[in-house]
Amino acid sequence: MSGEKYNLAVRFLVEQFKRAAIVTLFGDEDEDRAMQLAGIRSAKRAIRSLDAFGAREALVPLLEDPDWGIRAFAAGYLLKITPERALPVLKDIYLYGSARVRMRASDWLRSYECGEPNS
C-alpha cells in the first residue's frame, strides 16, 4: 500500500473510532444498551484494523480532543501501548469529567489496575 493510501486508511479508521466513541457515550447517556454495544463493536473493529496497520498510536492526538468522551475512549484503548500518556488523561477525566465519561474512565482505570487493559 502506498504511503498516501496508508495515511488515508489510518485517518479513516481514526474517524471511525471517534464516531464509535460518540455513539457509545450517547448510548451510556440514554441507557440504550443496543447503542452502547454498536459503538463498542465499531470501536473494536477500528482498533483491530489500526493494529493490523501497526497504527494504534494514531489515536494519541485524540488524548487532547476537546470532547471528554473521545479523549476518554482514546485513553482507554491506548492503555495497552502507552500507559504513561493514557493514565493521566483517564485520571483527569475521572476527577473532572461529566458523569457519563467518568464511569467509562473508572472502568478502564479499574481494569488497568487489575492487569487487564482494554484490547
C-alpha positions in Angstrom: 0.0 0.0 0.0 1.4 3.4 -0.9 2.1 6.0 1.8 -0.8 8.1 0.7 -3.3 5.2 0.8 -1.9 4.1 4.1 -2.4 7.6 5.6 -5.9 7.8 4.2 -6.8 4.4 5.6 -5.4 5.4 9.0 -7.3 8.7 9.1 -10.5 7.0 8.1 -10.1 4.4 10.9 -9.4 7.2 13.5 -12.6 8.9 12.4 -14.5 5.6 12.6 -13.1 5.3 16.2 -14.2 8.8 17.1 -17.7 8.2 15.8 -17.8 4.9 17.7 -16.9 6.7 20.9 -19.6 9.2 20.4 -22.3 6.5 19.7 -21.2 4.6 22.8 -21.3 7.6 25.0 -24.8 8.6 23.7 -25.9 5.1 24.5 -24.5 5.5 28.0 -26.4 8.8 28.4 -29.6 7.3 27.1 -29.1 4.0 28.9 -29.5 2.4 25.4 -27.7 -0.9 25.6 -28.0 -1.6 21.8 -26.4 1.8 21.0 -23.6 1.1 23.6 -22.9 -2.3 22.1 -22.9 -0.9 18.5 -20.5 1.8 19.4 -18.2 -0.7 21.2 -18.2 -3.1 18.3 -17.4 -0.3 15.9 -14.5 0.9 18.1 -13.1 -2.6 18.4 -13.3 -3.0 14.6 -11.4 0.2 14.2 -8.8 -0.9 16.8 -8.3 -4.2 15.1 -7.7 -2.5 11.7 -5.4 0.1 13.2 -3.4 -2.8 14.9 -3.3 -4.6 11.5 -1.6 -1.5 10.1 0.6 -1.1 13.2 -1.0 2.3 13.7 -2.9 2.3 17.0 -0.6 5.2 18.0 -2.6 7.3 15.5 -5.1 7.7 18.4 -2.6 9.6 20.5 -3.7 13.0 19.2 -7.2 12.2 20.4 -5.9 12.4 24.0 -6.2 16.2 23.6 -9.5 16.2 21.8 -11.9 18.9 23.2 -14.6 16.2 23.6 -14.1 14.5 27.0 -15.7 11.3 25.7 -13.4 11.0 22.7 -10.5 11.7 25.0 -11.6 9.0 27.5 -12.2 6.4 24.8 -8.8 7.1 23.2 -7.1 6.8 26.6 -8.9 3.6 27.3 -7.7 2.0 24.1 -4.2 3.4 24.4 -3.5 2.0 27.9 -2.1 -1.1 26.4 0.6 0.6 24.3 1.2 3.9 26.1 0.0 3.8 29.7 2.3 6.7 30.6 0.2 9.0 28.3 -3.2 7.4 28.8 -3.3 7.1 32.6 -3.0 10.8 33.4 -5.8 11.5 30.9 -8.1 8.9 32.4 -7.4 10.1 36.0 -8.1 13.7 35.0 -11.4 12.7 33.3 -12.3 10.6 36.4 -11.8 13.6 38.6 -13.3 16.4 36.4 -15.3 14.9 33.6 -19.0 14.6 33.2 -20.8 11.7 34.8 -21.1 9.7 31.5 -17.4 9.7 30.8 -16.3 9.4 34.5 -18.0 6.0 34.6 -16.1 4.8 31.5 -12.8 6.2 32.8 -13.4 4.5 36.1 -14.0 1.1 34.3 -10.8 1.5 32.3 -8.7 2.5 35.4 -10.1 -0.4 37.4 -9.3 -2.9 34.5 -5.8 -1.5 34.2 -5.2 -1.8 37.9 -6.3 -5.4 37.7 -3.8 -6.0 34.8 -6.5 -6.2 32.1 -6.1 -3.1 29.9 -8.6 -2.7 27.1 -7.8 -4.5 23.9 
